[in-house]
Amino acid sequence: MNKTKVIEVPAVSLERGASLHRALISSVDLFAQVRRGISLTQALESSPKDIRSAVQSLSYTAFRFKPATLKLLATYIPKKMSDEVEDLLVLAAATLYPESPNHYPAHTLVNETVKAASDLPKIAHAKGMINAVLRRLIEHPQDFDILLNRHQNHYPQWWTYKLQRAYPKEWQKILKTNLFPAKLFVRVNPKVFTREEYLEELRKVNISALEIPAEILKLAPQAICLEQSMPISKLPHFSSGGVCIQDLGAQMAGHLLSPKDGEDVLDACAAPGGKSTHLLELANISLTALEINQGRLAKVNENITRLGLSAKLLVGDASKPELWWDKKQFDRILADTPCSATGIIRRHPDILYLRRESDFVGLKITQQQILRSLWDLLKPGGELLYVSCSIFPEEGEEQIQLFLEEHPNALRLNSLNQLLPSEWHDGFFYGKLQKLT
Ligand SMILES: C[S@@+](CC[C@H](N)C(=O)[O-])C[C@H]1O[C@@H](n2cnc3c(N)ncnc32)[C@H](O)[C@@H]1O
């Protein structure tokens, strides 16, 4: 075997006793579920618990590199492969990219992949071909280099074009940023610890944190960036509500809305409750957490309960307040609307496969309806924070502009506006409005 880019280190993400071939088999099943329209996050729940973190790491990485890997495979095998064979090869090949967090010795990768193929009835017939393709990939690392240097190879074409149109200068930087897994952040609950106190708790159990640049930390002062990913159960004081897991960009929402003691606050699209719990930590407020999906509202309840907080939980449609609103206006409203989620594709690389370009039209209308309907629920002088985890102006800036044109009693306040994904945070839009008296 030739010199390869495979780094000879143990398979760090596989828990003791678990084997790569089991992780590959489970990941092939996850890929099949995504083909049926199920999200990767949801599909992951069906993978065996003892190898779930390995399956997650493997399948998320493979999704990030899937289009480029397919392009490369097509140059090796011009004939269309079955979905299952293609998925297994994409999964195995993704471990060969230098950016992958999972590297295996070449012989382990080949043996375990062929073993996985033998155990999968729909693939078993192709194990000879899988073996040959994998060996060829391992022996020709230069083939990866050609693809790697062109970041657009890693994305569906519609996405690259849309990004180029919206960001003629930054599009390549955004593509590159999205190829690397996001950092893991915790949000310290200020009702329990100061940030310094929790850093000390981490030091006691030898968990290291990365230094966050001061100009970023000031926008999310409870954030701590963990040097390495780990199961949340290993974080000190997690189960007793000392901390939450939340992206640093998402942590900015609570500070931007900035609730004050005694206020009535509505979180209009609340699940899973990351921002609801933050609002409750920041002040002694009376919070109504509204969510259209009953199952997801249960998640909000779980998170609020773990933190020892309380809120009024409602199942309802934010664009139809007549069905659930008691006519008592709110001091502040958070409208974290359903959106394309194009600001968080690093965390959910399947988004680009589940989304279609045509989805944007429907999302834009829903966002407008929610924003318009919530305006009546705001007290004169009250403030509304419009949020989307999208990077496209049609779900951010253009929504605010349209709203201001239609509502002379709306004043735009300073906010962060469009935040593009970076090394330190996901992509979000934050627009803040005040209702004039
Ligand atoms: C971006 S997520 C909210 C994330 C949440 N704020 C957090 O920080 O954890 C959007 C949520 O809005 C819900 N949703 C979608 N349409 C809605 C509507 N018309 N009314 C209320 N909730 C809605 C979705 O089910 C989803 O849970």
The ligand as a Tripos MOL2 file, in Angstrom:
@<TRIPOS>MOLECULE
LIG
   27    29     1     0     0
SMALL
NO_CHARGES

@<TRIPOS>ATOM
      1 C1        -36.1430   27.6610   15.2570 C.3       1 LIG1
      2 S1        -37.1090   26.6030   16.1780 S.3       1 LIG1
      3 C2        -37.1320   27.3770   17.7500 C.3       1 LIG1
      4 C3        -35.9220   27.1200   18.5930 C.3       1 LIG1
      5 C4        -36.1300   27.5640   20.0290 C.3       1 LIG1
      6 N1        -36.4980   28.9600   20.1200 N.3       1 LIG1
      7 C5        -34.8860   27.3360   20.8690 C.2       1 LIG1
      8 O1        -34.0690   28.2460   21.0090 O.co2     1 LIG1
      9 O2        -34.7140   26.2350   21.3880 O.co2     1 LIG1
     10 C6        -38.7070   26.9620   15.5840 C.3       1 LIG1
     11 C7        -39.8230   26.2590   16.3270 C.3       1 LIG1
     12 O3        -41.0470   26.8510   15.9090 O.3       1 LIG1
     13 C8        -42.0440   25.8540   15.8440 C.3       1 LIG1
     14 N2        -43.1070   26.4000   14.9670 N.ar      1 LIG1
     15 C9        -43.2050   26.3010   13.6170 C.ar      1 LIG1
     16 N3        -44.2930   26.9750   13.1930 N.ar      1 LIG1
     17 C10       -44.8700   27.5130   14.2900 C.ar      1 LIG1
     18 C11       -46.0310   28.3120   14.4920 C.ar      1 LIG1
     19 N4        -46.7930   28.6910   13.4660 N.pl3     1 LIG1
     20 N5        -46.3560   28.6570   15.7590 N.ar      1 LIG1
     21 C12       -45.5830   28.2720   16.8200 C.ar      1 LIG1
     22 N6        -44.4750   27.5100   16.6750 N.ar      1 LIG1
     23 C13       -44.1210   27.1430   15.4320 C.ar      1 LIG1
     24 C14       -41.3010   24.6380   15.3250 C.3       1 LIG1
     25 O4        -41.9960   23.4530   15.6520 O.3       1 LIG1
     26 C15       -39.9550   24.7720   16.0350 C.3       1 LIG1
     27 O5        -39.9690   24.0580   17.2390 O.3       1 LIG1
@<TRIPOS>BOND
     1     1     2 1
     2     2     3 1
     3     2    10 1
     4     3     4 1
     5     4     5 1
     6     5     6 1
     7     5     7 1
     8     7     8 2
     9     7     9 1
    10    10    11 1
    11    11    12 1
    12    11    26 1
    13    12    13 1
    14    13    14 1
    15    13    24 1
    16    14    15 ar
    17    14    23 ar
    18    15    16 ar
    19    16    17 ar
    20    17    18 ar
    21    17    23 ar
    22    18    19 1
    23    18    20 ar
    24    20    21 ar
    25    21    22 ar
    26    22    23 ar
    27    24    25 1
    28    24    26 1
    29    26    27 1
@<TRIPOS>SUBSTRUCTURE
     1 LIG1         1 GROUP 0 **** ****
